[in-house]
Amino acid sequence: RNMSEASKFRVFITRSDMPEVGVELLKKQCDVTICDTPLPISRKDLLSSVSGVDGIYCSLNEKIDKELLDTAGSNLKVVTTISVGHDHIDVPECKKRGIRIGYTPNVLTDATAELTLALLLATSRRLPEAMHEAQTGGWKSWAPTWMTGPGLAGATVGIAGFGRIGQAVAKRVKSFNTSKIIYFNRSERPEAKEIGAIKVSFEELLVQSDFVICCAALTPETKEIFNKDAFNKMKKTAIFVNTSRGGLVDQDALIEALQNNTIRAAGLDVTTPEPLPLNSPLFKLKNCVILPHIGSAAIDARNTMSELCAKNILAVLNGTEMPAELK
Ligand code: DGY
């Protein structure tokens, strides 16, 4: 392709606040249109913006489904998302139409694992609650049993989903002198041996773990695997942490488990829906720490994710291999 032809490659970016580095990269070779509202684009505006484009650079907020692909039309060659999760994209439908999909694996693994550890510690050691006490006069004196919570040393940590992020969490957790790391995954992961993690059934994971960490992708098979039955199987002292997708959890069952002390506490970076409505019972629970889906929100990670998105699109335009194609 020569440059004048290439410059006709039209790309729609669904957010006005995508990190600049990727946007600038795209602008060098493509005719770029950027959504002009800072909030997630409305479905209506999204549909009217994608008509005739060659590429879409989206986020997990936009549903890339049949209707959208129909509206975009036959020019569409590539969709790239600034996320490793792709449950918002109808992958089979894209494949059927020969539309390539780009995503951002690897580059956010460290950031998400770090945040998972932060949330785990914030939940077990009750940091938000303790801060609130300090700021509102609850701190009367150092007290021997006040604000206590379970430590990681000597604990059994169970990780559901032992892909890139699950493994990165395991490696970090290990440095806290945990006694055992177990994992549940569809297939055995060869990397587990070196990490020292043992594969168990989902039920065993629930029964044995002091900390249950959800790092699994959302698929039809994993939807709401953390249901009433699952919480009932967990230890009464268990702490549940989710940094993958809210859809893996039956949230009403979790609320009930937290209210009835079926489990001790939960730390959630992801919920259903997002944002979590302010009147959600979860916000009223002292034993629940909620973050607004910031797992990958490390500055470097976000910049690299944006760069990768741009490179994914440019690769399709230039006929080279996409650096991160979802196959
Ligand atoms: C992802 O990448 O899927 C996260 O949820 C956002 O970074």
Residues whose N, C-alpha, C, O or C-beta is under 5 A from the ligand:
A	BS01	DGY	I82 S83 V84 G85 S244 S296
